[in-house]
Amino acid sequence: MRRPWVRMLKRKAGTTYLDHAGTTLYSRSLITEYRNTLDQNLFGNPHSQSPSSKLSTDSVETARSRMLAFFRADPEHFDLVFVANATAAIKVVADGFRGSTSDHGFWYGYHADAHTSLVGLRELAPAGSRCFSSDNEVEEWINQGVLSGTLSKSTCRSLGLFAFPAQSNMNGRRLPLTWPGRLRRSAAKDGQGMYSLLDAAAFVSTAQLDLSDHANAPDFTALSFYKIFGFPDLGALIVRKDAGHILLKRPYFGGGTVDMVINDKEDPWHATKQGSLHEALEDGTPAFHSIAALHCALDVHIKLYGSMDNVSQHAARLAAALYRRLSSLSHANGTPVCTIYKGHNADYEVRQTQGPTLAFNLRTSRGAWIGKSRFERLAILNGIQLRTGGVCNPGGIAQHLDLSAKEMRLNYAEGLRCGNGFDELNGKPTGIVRVSFGAMSSMKDVDAFMNFISLFVDKGSRSPANLSRPGLISSHSFDPATLMRKRSELSSDHECQADCQEDKIAEVQRLENDGRKKSYVIHVSTPKPQCPIARCSMIFLNEEQLWSHFETHRARRRGFWAFLRGLMGPGRSSKTKVNGTHRSGPKKS
């Protein structure tokens, strides 16, 4: 899998790429083969009878058959609809249920680990929705019958849809794939039309999606091909044909999905294509150039890796190695460096329960959280590419960071937005750091990341961990008595005063024993930005100064000419060591 002639683009960039859950990397051989395909063929719009159009049509249909085989889906029982990505596939299902439901609409259930693309479906379910907070809740619901705790008597004849991810895109936990079959049997027993939607986008990047057992397979499976191959940017919806009629009643039509359309103000009418599901669902011209690239991607993937099982074993081994090293990492005073967020039953040694993804946050030796934004900034400067933030998984973030709905609303009111720099509010992180492996990852990537993590390990302090830094008041604490007490502590803590920004005036109210409200005007101090590098820990007046300071922690790689200068005797430049790597010239202050 790491042959010398198969050089990935990440080698040219000189980076350690650890965001395969976002997208895996494409190989140079894939791009070369795709370029040759375009050079040697003329692809036209498939909606014609010209030779170039027929070539595109054949390419699209052959790719459809090949990808069904790749997922072990029998064409007799399944059809594959090409879409832009997994989210677009989910929207196709949503449109189908909106057009197929009765007066009561459809009911929707989803797992708390769902991506926001699945969560958003609840806004289209007039009969109500339910978020299942755990696997046990889903198990209990299926065992007791799908009518239990879902549909009311007035809506018991409505359609139902249950959606869940095959793998959490936050921490890689893999959910039971037996639910669709069991749900189908339970719904049949209750005489209820309940269907299943599987979000397989994160799962398929490093695992074999096996739909060979059509009786127990999901009714609808959404996925993105760039998660598997890196290129092209294309997705698919795999539909069990027994459930396909639901999607044919969607109200929208467009492009080649209809056989006839009448534009008459008195009698508007259209006839949807009835030949196959994909003909009726693929709106407009299919992405025939991207589908041509799909052939190249599949050929190269098989040539390089052999099978998805090989990829799965390889990526799982790397993730397990990193998990062991991160979980055993501690500061000199015994405080753990990393807080890793994983499922209770997930085991990095067992691929059935865990994918090659780690979600975590870092703490200093005093127990303070290291902000995800600062961590990512330093990672970028050191050639590490990963993912931070809420990663579009609100349920997983809320559960593992212990954030209640009230706290999340308060965080929003305080200014927290997707992708901004609010890393910690009310003493809790607002997001996580995510590292994920793929087919072309290697143990060198693990070593490089651990070398970077070592910058945050305090190896000098032997004092007990101080988890609550004395003298500092959180600007988000609202108890007046505590604030007044902390203010008095602050006035006598000269060390803390040096580490704090200028006091901010805040007004709070307290209900006295006699029932009257009394206002207090207090000074609230917040800590100045501090460099999270353990051996640095410099304090700055503002965040801008801290960001500029990060440049001094940029890793330097020795190039070929620097190597030659190092071999020269007299006149060679002095060498200094910066964060474990060598560079020429004087060390920056």
C-alpha positions as CSV (number, residue, x, y, z in Angstrom):
1,M,0.0,0.0,0.0
2,R,3.0,2.3,0.3
3,R,4.9,1.4,-2.9
4,P,7.5,4.1,-3.8
5,W,6.0,4.7,-7.2
6,V,2.6,5.5,-5.7
7,R,3.4,9.0,-4.4
8,M,0.5,10.9,-3.0
9,L,-0.1,14.5,-3.4
10,K,0.4,15.1,0.3
11,R,4.1,14.2,-0.2
12,K,4.4,17.2,-2.5
13,A,2.7,19.4,0.0
14,G,5.0,18.2,2.8
15,T,2.2,17.9,5.3
16,T,0.8,15.2,7.6
17,Y,-2.8,14.8,6.5
18,L,-5.2,13.6,9.2
19,D,-8.7,14.5,8.0
20,H,-9.7,11.4,6.0
21,A,-13.1,11.5,7.6
22,G,-13.6,14.8,5.7
23,T,-12.2,13.4,2.5
24,T,-9.5,10.9,1.7
25,L,-6.7,11.9,-0.6
26,Y,-6.5,11.0,-4.3
27,S,-3.4,9.4,-5.8
28,R,-1.4,10.8,-8.6
29,S,-2.0,7.7,-10.6
30,L,-5.8,8.4,-10.4
31,I,-5.3,11.9,-11.8
32,T,-3.1,10.6,-14.6
33,E,-5.5,7.9,-15.6
34,Y,-8.4,10.4,-15.6
35,R,-6.5,12.8,-17.7
36,N,-5.7,10.0,-20.2
37,T,-9.4,9.0,-20.3
38,L,-10.4,12.6,-21.2
39,D,-7.6,12.9,-23.8
40,Q,-8.6,9.7,-25.5
41,N,-12.4,10.0,-25.5
42,L,-15.1,12.5,-26.4
43,F,-18.0,12.6,-23.8
44,G,-21.2,14.3,-24.8
45,N,-24.5,15.0,-23.0
46,P,-26.2,11.7,-22.4
47,H,-29.6,13.0,-23.5
48,S,-28.9,12.4,-27.2
49,Q,-28.2,9.7,-29.8
50,S,-24.8,11.0,-31.0
51,P,-21.7,8.7,-30.6
52,S,-20.3,11.0,-27.9
53,S,-23.7,10.9,-26.1
54,K,-23.9,7.1,-26.3
55,L,-20.4,6.9,-24.9
56,S,-21.4,9.0,-21.9
57,T,-24.6,6.9,-21.4
58,D,-22.6,3.7,-21.5
59,S,-20.1,5.1,-19.1
60,V,-22.9,6.2,-16.6
61,E,-24.7,2.8,-16.7
62,T,-21.5,0.8,-16.4
63,A,-20.4,2.9,-13.5
64,R,-23.8,2.3,-11.8
65,S,-23.4,-1.5,-12.2
66,R,-19.8,-1.4,-11.0
67,M,-20.6,0.6,-7.9
68,L,-23.5,-1.6,-7.0
69,A,-21.1,-4.6,-7.2
70,F,-18.6,-2.7,-5.1
71,F,-21.2,-2.4,-2.3
72,R,-22.3,-6.0,-2.9
73,A,-25.8,-4.9,-3.8
74,D,-27.7,-7.1,-6.2
75,P,-29.2,-5.0,-9.1
76,E,-32.3,-7.2,-8.9
77,H,-33.0,-5.7,-5.5
78,F,-31.2,-2.3,-5.5
79,D,-30.8,0.7,-7.7
80,L,-28.2,3.4,-7.5
81,V,-29.1,7.1,-8.1
82,F,-26.1,9.5,-8.8
83,V,-26.3,12.7,-6.8
84,A,-23.9,15.5,-5.8
85,N,-23.1,14.1,-2.3
86,A,-24.6,12.3,0.7
87,T,-26.6,15.4,1.7
88,A,-28.2,15.6,-1.7
89,A,-29.1,11.9,-1.4
90,I,-30.8,12.6,1.9
91,K,-32.8,15.4,0.3
92,V,-34.1,13.0,-2.4
93,V,-35.5,10.8,0.3
94,A,-37.0,13.8,2.1
95,D,-38.7,14.9,-1.1
96,G,-40.1,11.5,-1.6
97,F,-41.7,11.2,1.8
98,R,-43.2,14.7,1.6
99,G,-45.0,13.7,-1.6
100,S,-46.0,10.2,-0.4
101,T,-47.6,10.9,2.9
102,S,-51.2,11.2,3.8
103,D,-52.9,14.2,5.4
104,H,-51.0,13.6,8.6
105,G,-47.6,13.7,7.0
106,F,-44.8,11.4,8.0
107,W,-43.1,10.7,11.3
108,Y,-39.3,10.9,11.6
109,G,-36.9,9.4,14.1
110,Y,-33.2,9.8,14.2
111,H,-30.2,8.9,16.3
112,A,-28.4,11.5,18.4
113,D,-25.1,10.7,16.7
114,A,-26.6,11.9,13.4
115,H,-24.9,14.4,11.1
116,T,-26.8,17.7,10.7
117,S,-27.9,16.6,7.2
118,L,-30.0,13.9,8.9
119,V,-31.1,16.1,11.8
120,G,-32.5,18.7,9.3
121,L,-35.1,16.1,8.1
122,R,-37.1,16.6,11.3
123,E,-38.3,20.0,10.0
124,L,-40.1,18.3,7.2
125,A,-42.0,15.7,9.3
126,P,-45.5,17.1,10.1
127,A,-46.4,14.0,12.2
128,G,-43.6,14.7,14.6
129,S,-40.0,13.6,15.3
130,R,-38.0,11.9,18.0
131,C,-34.3,12.0,18.7
132,F,-33.1,8.7,20.2
133,S,-30.3,9.6,22.7
134,S,-28.7,6.2,22.8
135,D,-28.5,2.8,21.1
136,N,-30.4,1.3,24.1
137,E,-33.4,3.6,23.3
138,V,-33.4,2.4,19.7
139,E,-33.2,-1.2,20.8
140,E,-36.1,-0.8,23.3
141,W,-38.2,1.0,20.6
142,I,-37.7,-1.8,18.0
143,N,-38.3,-4.5,20.6
144,Q,-41.5,-3.0,21.9
145,G,-42.9,-2.2,18.4
146,V,-42.4,0.8,16.3
147,L,-45.8,2.3,17.3
148,S,-44.5,2.5,20.9
149,G,-43.6,6.1,21.8
150,T,-43.7,7.4,18.3
151,L,-47.0,7.9,16.4
152,S,-50.2,9.0,18.1
153,K,-53.5,7.3,17.4
154,S,-54.5,10.1,15.1
155,T,-51.4,9.6,12.9
156,C,-50.8,5.9,13.3
157,R,-51.4,5.3,9.6
158,S,-48.7,7.8,8.6
159,L,-45.5,6.8,7.1
160,G,-42.4,6.6,9.3
161,L,-38.7,7.0,8.6
162,F,-35.9,6.2,11.0
163,A,-32.4,7.5,10.1
164,F,-29.0,6.8,11.7
165,P,-25.3,6.9,10.7
166,A,-23.3,3.8,10.1
167,Q,-20.4,5.6,11.8
168,S,-20.3,8.7,13.8
169,N,-18.5,11.4,11.9
170,M,-17.4,12.9,15.3
171,N,-15.5,10.1,17.0
172,G,-15.8,7.1,14.6
173,R,-18.1,5.0,16.7
174,R,-19.9,2.4,14.6
175,L,-23.6,1.8,15.2
176,P,-25.4,-1.6,14.7
177,L,-26.2,-2.3,11.1
178,T,-28.8,-4.9,12.1
179,W,-31.4,-2.2,12.9
180,P,-33.0,-1.9,9.4
181,G,-33.9,-5.5,9.1
182,R,-35.3,-5.7,12.6
183,L,-37.1,-2.5,12.1
184,R,-38.7,-3.8,8.9
185,R,-40.0,-6.9,10.7
186,S,-41.3,-5.0,13.7
187,A,-43.1,-2.5,11.5
188,A,-44.7,-5.4,9.4
189,K,-46.0,-6.9,12.6
190,D,-47.6,-3.6,13.6
191,G,-49.0,-3.0,10.1
192,Q,-46.9,0.2,10.0
193,G,-45.0,1.7,7.0
194,M,-41.7,2.3,8.7
195,Y,-38.6,2.7,6.5
196,S,-34.9,3.1,7.3
197,L,-32.3,5.6,6.0
198,L,-28.6,4.9,6.6
199,D,-26.0,7.7,6.4
200,A,-22.9,5.7,5.3
201,A,-20.7,8.6,4.3
202,A,-18.2,8.3,7.1
203,F,-18.4,4.5,7.2
204,V,-17.5,3.8,3.6
205,S,-14.2,5.6,3.7
206,T,-12.5,2.8,5.5
207,A,-15.0,-0.1,5.7
208,Q,-16.8,-2.4,3.3
209,L,-20.5,-1.6,2.9
210,D,-22.1,-5.0,2.4
211,L,-25.7,-5.0,1.1
212,S,-25.7,-8.6,0.0
213,D,-28.4,-9.4,2.5
214,H,-31.2,-7.4,0.9
215,A,-33.8,-8.5,3.4
216,N,-31.9,-6.8,6.2
217,A,-30.4,-3.9,4.3
218,P,-31.5,-0.3,4.7
219,D,-34.2,1.0,2.5
220,F,-32.1,4.0,1.6
221,T,-28.4,4.4,1.9
222,A,-26.7,7.8,1.3
223,L,-22.9,8.1,0.7
224,S,-20.2,10.2,-1.0
225,F,-17.6,8.7,-3.3
226,Y,-14.9,11.2,-2.5
227,K,-14.8,9.8,1.0
228,I,-13.6,6.5,-0.5
229,F,-11.5,7.6,-3.5
230,G,-10.7,11.3,-2.9
231,F,-12.0,12.1,-6.3
232,P,-14.5,12.7,-8.0
233,D,-16.8,14.9,-6.0
234,L,-19.9,12.7,-6.4
235,G,-22.4,10.9,-4.3
236,A,-25.1,8.2,-4.5
237,L,-28.4,7.1,-3.1
238,I,-28.8,3.3,-3.0
239,V,-32.4,2.3,-2.9
240,R,-34.0,-1.0,-2.1
241,K,-36.4,-1.4,-5.0
242,D,-39.2,-2.7,-2.6
243,A,-39.1,0.8,-1.0
244,G,-38.6,2.8,-4.2
245,H,-42.2,3.6,-4.8
246,I,-42.0,6.1,-1.9
247,L,-39.6,8.3,-3.8
248,L,-41.6,8.3,-7.1
249,K,-44.3,10.4,-5.5
250,R,-42.1,13.5,-4.9
251,P,-43.7,16.6,-6.3
252,Y,-40.7,18.0,-8.1
253,F,-39.6,16.9,-11.6
254,G,-36.9,18.2,-13.9
255,G,-34.7,17.4,-16.8
256,G,-34.9,13.9,-18.1
257,T,-37.0,12.5,-15.3
258,V,-40.3,12.9,-17.2
259,D,-41.7,11.4,-20.4
260,M,-44.1,14.3,-21.1
261,V,-45.0,17.7,-19.7
262,I,-48.1,19.8,-20.6
263,N,-47.9,23.5,-19.9
264,D,-51.5,24.5,-19.9
265,K,-53.1,26.8,-17.4
266,E,-56.3,24.8,-17.4
267,D,-54.8,21.3,-17.3
268,P,-51.1,21.2,-16.3
269,W,-49.9,17.6,-16.4
270,H,-46.7,15.6,-16.5
271,A,-45.8,11.9,-16.7
272,T,-42.8,10.7,-14.7
273,K,-40.5,8.1,-16.3
274,Q,-41.5,4.6,-15.1
275,G,-38.6,2.5,-16.6
276,S,-36.3,2.6,-13.5
277,L,-35.9,4.4,-10.3
278,H,-32.7,6.3,-11.3
279,E,-34.4,7.5,-14.5
280,A,-37.2,9.1,-12.5
281,L,-34.9,10.5,-9.8
282,E,-31.7,11.8,-11.5
283,D,-32.8,15.4,-12.2
284,G,-31.2,17.1,-15.1
285,T,-28.0,16.0,-16.9
286,P,-26.0,13.5,-14.8
287,A,-22.4,14.5,-13.9
288,F,-21.1,12.4,-16.8
289,H,-17.5,13.7,-16.6
290,S,-17.4,13.0,-12.9
291,I,-18.9,9.5,-13.4
292,A,-16.2,8.8,-16.0
293,A,-13.7,9.6,-13.3
294,L,-15.4,7.1,-11.0
295,H,-14.2,4.3,-13.3
296,C,-10.6,5.5,-12.9
297,A,-11.0,5.9,-9.2
298,L,-12.3,2.4,-8.8
299,D,-9.6,0.8,-11.0
300,V,-6.8,2.6,-9.2
301,H,-8.3,1.9,-5.7
302,I,-8.3,-1.9,-6.5
303,K,-4.8,-1.7,-8.0
304,L,-3.4,0.1,-4.9
305,Y,-5.3,-1.5,-2.0
306,G,-6.8,-4.7,-3.3
307,S,-10.0,-4.5,-1.2
308,M,-11.8,-2.3,1.4
309,D,-11.0,-5.0,4.0
310,N,-7.3,-4.2,3.5
311,V,-8.0,-0.5,4.0
312,S,-10.0,-1.2,7.1
313,Q,-7.3,-3.3,8.8
314,H,-4.6,-0.8,7.9
315,A,-6.4,2.3,9.1
316,A,-7.7,0.5,12.3
317,R,-4.1,-0.5,13.2
318,L,-3.0,3.2,13.0
319,A,-5.9,4.5,15.0
320,A,-5.4,1.9,17.7
321,A,-1.7,2.9,17.9
322,L,-2.5,6.6,18.3
323,Y,-5.3,5.9,20.8
324,R,-2.9,3.9,23.0
325,R,-0.2,6.6,22.9
326,L,-2.6,9.6,23.5
327,S,-4.5,7.9,26.3
328,S,-1.2,7.1,28.1
329,L,0.2,10.6,27.8
330,S,0.4,12.7,31.0
331,H,2.0,15.8,32.3
332,A,4.8,15.6,34.9
333,N,2.3,16.2,37.7
334,G,0.2,13.3,36.5
335,T,-2.6,15.2,34.8
336,P,-3.7,13.6,31.6
337,V,-2.9,15.5,28.5
338,C,-5.9,14.3,26.4
339,T,-9.5,13.8,27.1
340,I,-10.6,11.3,24.5
341,Y,-14.3,11.1,23.5
342,K,-15.3,7.5,22.6
343,G,-18.4,5.3,23.0
344,H,-18.8,3.2,26.0
345,N,-18.7,0.0,24.0
346,A,-16.3,1.2,21.3
347,D,-12.9,-0.5,21.1
348,Y,-10.2,0.6,18.7
349,E,-9.1,-3.0,18.5
350,V,-12.5,-4.1,17.2
351,R,-13.4,-2.7,13.8
352,Q,-17.1,-3.6,14.2
353,T,-17.5,-1.0,16.9
354,Q,-15.0,1.7,16.1
355,G,-13.7,3.4,13.0
356,P,-10.2,5.0,12.6
357,T,-11.3,8.4,14.0
358,L,-10.3,10.0,17.3
359,A,-12.0,13.0,18.9
360,F,-10.4,14.7,21.9
361,N,-9.4,17.9,23.6
362,L,-6.2,18.8,25.4
363,R,-5.6,20.2,28.9
364,T,-2.6,22.0,30.4
365,S,-0.8,20.7,33.5
366,R,-3.0,23.0,35.5
367,G,-6.2,21.4,34.1
368,A,-7.1,24.3,31.8
369,W,-8.5,23.5,28.3
370,I,-6.3,24.2,25.3
371,G,-8.5,26.0,22.8
372,K,-9.3,24.1,19.6
373,S,-8.6,27.2,17.5
374,R,-5.2,27.7,18.9
375,F,-4.4,24.1,18.6
376,E,-5.4,24.0,14.9
377,R,-3.4,27.1,14.2
378,L,-0.3,25.6,15.7
379,A,-1.0,22.3,13.8
380,I,-1.2,24.2,10.5
381,L,2.1,26.0,11.2
382,N,3.7,22.6,11.9
383,G,2.3,20.9,8.8
384,I,-0.5,19.0,10.4
385,Q,-3.9,19.1,8.8
386,L,-6.9,17.9,10.9
387,R,-10.4,19.0,11.8
388,T,-11.7,21.0,14.8
389,G,-15.0,22.4,15.9
390,G,-18.5,20.9,16.2
391,V,-17.9,18.8,13.0
392,C,-21.6,19.0,12.1
393,N,-22.5,16.6,14.9
394,P,-24.6,18.5,17.5
395,G,-25.7,15.4,19.4
396,G,-22.3,13.9,19.8
397,I,-20.8,17.3,20.8
398,A,-23.6,17.8,23.4
399,Q,-23.2,14.3,24.9
400,H,-19.4,14.1,25.1
401,L,-18.9,17.7,26.2
402,D,-21.8,17.5,28.7
403,L,-23.6,20.4,27.2
404,S,-27.3,20.7,28.0
405,A,-29.8,22.3,25.5
406,K,-29.9,25.4,27.8
407,E,-26.1,25.7,27.9
408,M,-26.0,25.5,24.1
409,R,-28.6,28.2,23.7
410,L,-26.6,30.4,26.2
411,N,-23.4,29.7,24.2
412,Y,-25.2,30.9,21.1
413,A,-26.4,34.0,22.9
414,E,-22.8,34.6,24.0
415,G,-21.7,34.7,20.4
416,L,-20.8,31.0,19.6
417,R,-21.2,30.3,15.9
418,C,-20.0,27.5,13.6
419,G,-16.4,28.0,12.8
420,N,-15.7,31.0,15.0
421,G,-13.0,31.3,17.7
422,F,-15.2,30.7,20.8
423,D,-13.3,27.7,22.2
424,E,-14.5,27.7,25.8
425,L,-17.6,29.0,27.5
426,N,-18.7,28.5,31.1
427,G,-15.7,26.3,31.7
428,K,-16.5,23.8,29.0
429,P,-15.1,23.4,25.5
430,T,-17.4,24.2,22.6
431,G,-15.9,21.7,20.2
432,I,-13.3,19.0,19.7
433,V,-10.2,18.1,17.8
434,R,-10.6,15.3,15.3
435,V,-8.0,13.1,13.8
436,S,-8.9,10.4,11.2
437,F,-6.9,7.9,9.1
438,G,-7.3,6.5,5.6
439,A,-5.9,4.1,3.1
440,M,-2.7,6.1,2.5
441,S,-2.0,7.0,6.1
442,S,1.1,5.5,7.7
443,M,2.8,5.0,11.0
444,K,4.9,8.1,10.1
445,D,1.8,10.1,10.3
446,V,1.2,8.8,13.8
447,D,4.7,9.6,14.8
448,A,4.6,13.1,13.3
449,F,1.4,13.9,15.2
450,M,2.7,12.6,18.5
451,N,5.8,14.7,18.0
452,F,3.6,17.7,17.6
453,I,1.5,16.7,20.6
454,S,4.6,16.6,22.7
455,L,4.8,20.4,22.5
456,F,1.8,20.6,24.8
457,V,3.2,18.2,27.5
458,D,4.6,19.9,30.6
459,K,7.6,17.8,31.6
460,G,8.9,20.1,34.3
461,S,6.2,20.8,36.9
462,R,5.9,18.2,39.6
463,S,3.3,20.0,41.7
464,P,-0.2,18.5,42.0
465,A,-2.6,19.5,39.2
466,N,-4.5,22.7,40.0
467,L,-7.7,22.3,38.1
468,S,-9.3,25.6,39.2
469,R,-6.8,28.5,38.8
470,P,-7.2,30.7,41.9
471,G,-8.2,34.3,41.6
472,L,-9.7,34.1,38.2
473,I,-13.4,34.8,37.7
474,S,-15.3,33.5,34.7
475,S,-17.2,36.2,33.0
476,H,-20.0,33.7,32.5
477,S,-20.5,33.0,36.3
478,F,-23.6,34.6,37.6
479,D,-23.7,34.0,41.3
480,P,-23.1,37.4,43.0
481,A,-21.8,36.0,46.3
482,T,-19.2,34.0,44.5
483,L,-18.3,37.0,42.3
484,M,-17.8,39.3,45.3
485,R,-15.7,36.7,47.1
486,K,-13.6,36.1,44.0
487,R,-13.1,39.8,43.6
488,S,-11.7,40.1,47.1
489,E,-9.3,37.2,46.3
490,L,-8.3,38.9,43.1
491,S,-7.3,42.1,44.9
492,S,-4.7,40.2,46.9
493,D,-3.4,37.9,44.2
494,H,-0.7,39.9,42.5
495,E,0.4,37.0,40.3
496,C,-3.2,36.6,39.0
497,Q,-3.4,40.3,38.4
498,A,-0.4,40.1,36.2
499,D,-2.0,37.3,34.2
500,C,-5.4,39.0,33.8
501,Q,-6.7,41.5,31.3
502,E,-8.1,44.8,32.5
503,D,-11.2,44.3,34.7
504,K,-14.6,44.5,33.0
505,I,-17.5,46.1,34.9
506,A,-20.6,44.0,35.2
507,E,-23.8,44.5,37.1
508,V,-25.6,41.6,38.8
509,Q,-28.7,41.3,40.9
510,R,-29.3,39.3,44.0
511,L,-32.5,38.5,45.8
512,E,-32.1,39.4,49.5
513,N,-33.7,37.6,52.4
514,D,-36.3,40.4,52.8
515,G,-37.4,39.7,49.2
516,R,-35.9,42.9,47.7
517,K,-33.6,42.8,44.7
518,K,-30.2,44.4,45.3
519,S,-27.8,45.3,42.5
520,Y,-24.0,44.9,42.7
521,V,-21.5,46.5,40.4
522,I,-18.4,44.3,40.3
523,H,-15.2,43.9,38.3
524,V,-14.8,40.7,36.4
525,S,-11.4,39.7,35.2
526,T,-10.6,37.2,32.4
527,P,-7.3,35.5,31.8
528,K,-4.9,37.0,29.2
529,P,-4.2,34.8,26.2
530,Q,-1.4,32.4,27.0
531,C,0.7,30.3,24.6
532,P,-0.4,26.7,25.0
533,I,3.1,25.3,24.2
534,A,4.2,23.7,27.5
535,R,7.7,25.0,27.5
536,C,6.7,28.5,26.4
537,S,3.5,29.6,28.2
538,M,4.1,33.3,27.4
539,I,1.3,35.6,28.2
540,F,0.1,38.3,25.8
541,L,-2.2,41.4,26.0
542,N,-4.6,40.2,23.3
543,E,-5.4,37.3,20.9
544,E,-3.7,39.0,17.9
545,Q,-0.4,39.1,19.7
546,L,-0.7,35.4,20.6
547,W,-1.5,34.5,16.9
548,S,1.6,36.4,15.8
549,H,3.7,34.6,18.5
550,F,2.7,31.2,17.1
551,E,5.0,31.8,14.1
552,T,7.9,31.2,16.4
553,H,6.7,27.7,16.9
554,R,6.5,26.9,13.2
555,A,8.4,23.7,12.4
556,R,11.2,24.0,9.9
557,R,12.1,21.1,7.6
558,R,15.6,20.8,6.2
559,G,15.7,20.8,2.5
560,F,18.3,19.3,0.1
561,W,20.5,22.4,0.0
562,A,20.4,22.8,3.8
563,F,21.5,19.1,4.0
564,L,24.5,19.8,1.7
565,R,25.5,22.9,3.7
566,G,25.4,20.7,6.8
567,L,28.0,18.4,5.2
568,M,30.3,21.3,4.5
569,G,33.1,22.0,6.9
570,P,34.3,25.6,7.4
571,G,31.7,28.4,6.8
572,R,28.7,26.3,7.3
573,S,25.8,28.0,9.0
574,S,24.9,27.4,12.6
575,K,22.1,25.0,13.3
576,T,19.5,25.5,15.9
577,K,16.8,23.2,17.0
578,V,13.2,24.3,17.0
579,N,10.5,22.0,18.4
580,G,12.4,18.9,17.6
581,T,13.4,19.9,14.0
582,H,16.5,21.6,12.7
583,R,16.8,24.8,10.7
584,S,19.6,27.0,9.6
585,G,20.2,30.5,11.0
586,P,19.7,32.1,14.4
587,K,16.8,31.2,16.5
588,K,13.9,33.6,16.6
589,S,13.3,35.4,19.8
